[in-house]
Amino acid sequence: MADSPDTARESARALNAMRRTIEIEREGLARLADALGEEAAAAAVLIAGLKGRLVCAGVGKSGHVARKIAATLASTGTPAYYVHPSEASHGDMGMITREDAVLALSKSGETRELSDMIAYCRRFGVPLIAMTAGAESTLAQAADRLLLLPEAVEACGETRAPTTSTTMMMAYGDALAVALIEARGFTATDFAVFHPGGALGAALAKVSDLMHAGEAVPLVSESAAMGEALLEMSGKGFGCVGVTGADGSLTGMITDGDLRRNMGPDLMERPVSTVMTRHPRTASPDLLAAEALRRMTAGNRKITQLFVADEDGRPVGLLHMHDLLRAGLS
């Protein structure tokens, strides 16, 4: 059923408003990128050198952005948390130590609720970083480092509700976070420590977190007969068995497919070395689970089991495709 002319006009107006909003905010972000300079770099260096934490503060929409910045920093290696300025005036100021720094957000720079926090920073020598559009504001004048937002039009027109300004604040926080990630050499492995749950946690998990180890790993020696190998395969229940050489290193692997290809009356008496597939794919315990999944599915020959070997080639675990699926990888 086709939309009525009135509905079509309303849809067109809504779409135009949304596109206009994004264009205005994109212009604001472009101005912000051009405005970044020594003060921004100095703020990043200050935060990187803190012995304590970065305390993020703001009221209203700026407060919501401050919470997001704190969360992003905390999850990427920079200890940070949010303190509400009003609560700080009623006791939470004690959460801020001399080894911390405060990042205060206010578009105007004249937010009343920040006044006690500003005074506290001045009194106890706590570094104050201001993120504001008010270059001559109280907050800007009190700051040790000024992250000045460039002039930009709010996307909402007459109401002047925070839109472009909060988008720029959010982007400024992300820019600081990325600069600090690179300064600290923060890696995906480090990131995984702070994100153990959900699909992201699964993607950042290591093979050692998911593999079967110890007595659960099906292994036989090259000199063993296939009868022993079959008992090991059926007993461990992974549909495969690893084969080790005299030095304990993994020299081969036998799967159900190998059994089918070598089926014959003498199979049980044959040494495993004549049946096994040599040089199977392996993974290290420190490999990301997502990369292990890629190795298992790469190429024409897909595999469902992957032996885990140490740096000397000795098997220390077994990873099954089902382990990856249960963890949320696919």
C-alpha positions in Angstrom: 0.0 0.0 0.0 1.5 3.4 -1.1 2.0 6.2 1.4 -0.4 9.1 1.3 1.0 12.5 0.0 1.1 13.8 3.6 3.0 10.8 4.9 5.5 11.1 2.0 6.0 14.8 2.7 6.6 14.1 6.4 9.0 11.3 5.6 10.9 13.6 3.2 11.1 16.4 5.8 12.4 13.9 8.5 15.0 12.5 6.2 16.2 16.0 5.2 16.4 17.0 8.9 18.5 14.0 9.7 20.9 14.5 6.7 21.2 18.2 7.6 22.1 17.3 11.2 24.8 14.9 10.1 26.2 17.4 7.7 26.3 20.1 10.4 28.0 17.8 12.9 30.5 16.6 10.2 31.4 20.2 9.7 31.9 20.6 13.4 34.2 17.6 13.5 36.2 18.9 10.6 36.7 22.2 12.5 37.7 20.3 15.6 40.4 18.3 13.7 41.8 21.5 12.3 41.8 23.1 15.8 43.8 20.4 17.5 47.2 21.6 18.6 49.8 21.8 21.3 47.3 22.0 24.2 45.7 18.7 23.0 49.0 17.0 22.8 50.1 18.4 26.2 46.8 17.1 27.8 47.5 13.6 26.4 51.0 13.7 27.8 49.7 14.9 31.2 47.1 12.1 31.4 49.7 9.5 30.3 52.0 10.5 33.1 49.5 10.4 35.9 50.3 8.2 38.9 46.6 8.2 39.8 43.4 8.4 37.7 41.7 10.8 35.4 38.5 12.1 37.0 35.9 13.1 34.4 33.2 15.5 35.3 30.3 17.4 33.7 26.6 18.2 34.2 23.7 17.4 31.8 24.6 16.3 28.3 28.3 17.1 29.1 28.0 14.8 32.1 26.8 12.0 29.8 29.7 12.5 27.5 32.1 12.7 30.5 30.8 9.2 31.6 31.4 7.8 28.1 35.0 9.3 28.0 35.8 7.8 31.4 34.4 4.4 30.3 36.4 4.4 27.0 39.6 5.4 28.8 39.2 2.9 31.5 38.7 0.1 29.0 41.8 1.0 27.0 44.4 1.2 29.7 43.9 4.6 31.3 42.4 4.4 34.8 39.5 6.8 34.8 36.1 7.3 36.4 33.2 9.8 36.5 32.3 12.0 39.4 29.2 14.1 39.4 30.1 17.7 40.3 27.1 18.1 42.7 27.9 14.9 44.5 31.6 16.1 44.7 30.4 19.1 46.6 28.7 16.9 49.1 31.6 14.5 50.0 32.7 12.8 46.8 35.5 15.4 46.4 37.4 13.0 48.7 37.6 10.6 45.7 40.0 13.0 44.0 43.6 12.7 45.1 46.7 14.8 44.5 48.0 12.1 42.1 44.8 12.4 39.9 43.8 14.9 37.3 40.3 16.3 36.5 38.8 16.5 33.0 35.9 18.9 33.3 33.4 19.3 30.4 31.2 22.3 30.0 30.2 23.9 26.7 29.9 27.4 28.2 32.6 26.9 30.8 30.3 28.6 33.4 28.5 25.6 34.8 27.8 26.5 38.4 28.1 22.9 39.7 31.7 22.8 38.7 32.8 25.7 40.8 33.6 23.7 43.9 35.6 21.2 41.9 37.6 24.0 40.2 38.3 25.5 43.6 39.4 22.1 45.0 41.8 21.5 42.1 43.4 25.0 42.7 43.7 24.5 46.4 45.3 21.0 46.3 47.3 21.3 43.1 45.2 18.8 41.2 45.8 19.3 37.4 42.6 20.5 35.7 41.9 19.9 32.0 39.0 21.9 30.6 37.0 20.9 27.6 34.8 23.9 26.7 33.9 26.3 23.9 34.2 29.2 26.3 37.7 30.5 25.7 37.4 33.3 28.3 35.1 31.3 30.7 35.8 30.6 34.4 36.6 27.0 33.6 39.0 27.9 30.8 40.8 30.5 32.9 41.3 28.1 35.8 42.5 25.2 33.7 46.1 23.9 33.4 45.3 22.5 30.0 42.5 23.9 27.7 40.8 21.7 25.1 39.0 24.4 23.3 36.1 23.4 21.1 35.9 25.5 17.9 32.9 27.6 17.1 30.2 25.5 15.5 26.5 25.6 14.9 24.3 23.3 16.9 22.3 21.1 14.6 19.0 21.6 16.2 18.6 25.3 15.2 16.6 27.6 17.4 16.5 25.4 20.5 20.3 25.3 20.6 20.2 22.0 22.4 23.6 20.3 22.6 24.1 18.3 19.4 27.2 19.4 17.5 29.0 20.5 20.7 28.5 17.1 22.4 29.5 15.3 19.2 32.7 17.2 19.2 33.3 16.5 22.9 32.7 12.8 22.3 35.1 12.8 19.4 37.7 14.7 21.4 37.5 12.1 24.1 38.0 9.3 21.5 41.0 11.2 20.1 42.6 11.3 23.5 41.9 7.6 24.1 43.5 6.6 20.8 46.5 8.8 21.5 46.9 7.2 24.9 46.5 3.7 23.5 49.3 4.3 21.1 51.5 6.0 23.7 51.1 3.1 26.1 51.5 0.4 23.4 48.1 -1.0 24.5 47.4 -4.1 22.5 44.4 -6.3 21.7 45.7 -8.8 24.3 45.6 -6.0 26.9 42.1 -5.0 25.8 40.9 -8.6 26.3 41.7 -8.4 30.0 39.1 -5.6 30.4 36.5 -7.3 28.1 36.0 -10.9 29.1 32.3 -11.0 28.3 30.2 -11.1 25.1 31.2 -11.5 21.5 34.1 -9.0 21.9 35.5 -11.0 24.8 35.2 -14.2 22.8 37.1 -12.6 19.8 39.8 -11.4 22.2 40.1 -14.6 24.1 43.3 -16.6 23.8 43.6 -20.2 22.6 44.8 -21.1 26.1 41.5 -19.8 27.6 39.4 -22.3 25.5 41.6 -25.3 24.8 41.5 -28.7 26.4 44.7 -29.5 28.3 46.5 -32.2 30.3 45.0 -35.7 30.3 42.2 -34.6 28.1 44.5 -34.3 25.1 44.5 -37.4 22.9 48.1 -38.4 22.1 50.0 -41.5 21.1 53.6 -42.1 20.0 54.7 -42.8 16.5 55.7 -46.3 17.5 52.1 -47.2 18.7 49.9 -49.5 16.7 46.6 -48.2 15.3 44.6 -50.2 17.8 46.1 -48.1 20.6 45.4 -44.9 18.6 41.7 -45.9 18.1 41.3 -46.5 21.8 42.8 -43.1 22.5 40.5 -41.4 19.9 37.3 -43.0 21.2 38.3 -42.5 24.9 38.9 -38.8 24.5 36.0 -38.1 22.2 37.5 -35.5 19.9 37.5 -37.6 16.7 41.3 -37.3 16.4 44.5 -38.2 18.0 47.9 -36.4 18.0 51.1 -38.3 17.2 54.4 -37.5 19.0 57.9 -38.3 18.1 60.7 -39.4 20.4 61.4 -35.9 21.5 57.8 -35.3 22.4 57.1 -32.9 19.6 53.9 -33.2 17.5 54.8 -35.0 14.2 51.3 -35.9 13.0 47.6 -36.2 13.5 45.0 -38.9 12.8 41.4 -38.0 12.1 38.3 -39.9 11.1 39.1 -39.0 7.5 42.5 -40.7 7.8 40.9 -43.8 9.1 38.5 -44.0 6.1 41.3 -43.4 3.6 43.4 -46.2 5.1 40.6 -48.8 5.9 41.8 -52.3 5.4 42.1 -55.7 7.1 45.6 -54.8 8.6 44.7 -51.4 9.8 44.7 -52.3 13.6 48.3 -53.7 13.3 49.8 -50.9 11.3 52.0 -48.3 13.1 50.3 -44.9 13.4 53.2 -43.3 11.4 51.9 -44.9 8.2 48.4 -43.6 8.7 48.8 -40.1 10.2 48.8 -36.8 8.4 52.1 -35.2 8.8 52.7 -31.5 9.7 49.2 -30.7 10.9 48.1 -27.1 11.5 48.8 -26.0 15.1 48.3 -22.9 17.2 50.3 -21.4 20.1 48.6 -21.0 23.5 48.9 -17.2 23.2 47.2 -17.0 19.8 43.9 -15.1 19.8 40.9 -17.5 19.4 39.7 -15.5 16.4 42.9 -16.1 14.6 42.7 -19.8 15.5 39.3 -19.9 13.9 40.7 -18.3 10.8 43.4 -21.0 10.6 40.8 -23.8 11.0 38.6 -22.4 8.2 41.3 -21.1 5.8 41.8 -22.8 2.4 40.0 -25.6 0.8 40.7 -28.1 3.6 38.6 -27.1 6.6 39.4 -28.6 10.0 37.4 -29.0 13.2 40.3 -29.7 15.6 43.5 -27.8 16.1 46.4 -29.0 18.3 48.1 -26.4 20.5 51.8 -26.6 20.7 54.5 -24.8 22.7 57.5 -23.1 21.2 59.4 -26.4 21.0 56.5 -28.1 19.1 55.3 -30.2 22.0 51.5 -30.5 22.2 50.0 -28.8 25.2 46.3 -28.7 24.3 43.6 -29.3 21.8 41.1 -26.7 20.4 37.8 -28.0 18.9 35.5 -26.0 16.6 32.7 -26.6 19.2 34.8 -24.7 21.8 34.9 -21.7 19.6 31.2 -21.8 18.8 30.3 -22.2 22.5 32.5 -19.1 23.2 30.5 -17.0 20.7 32.9 -17.1 17.8 31.6 -17.9 14.3 
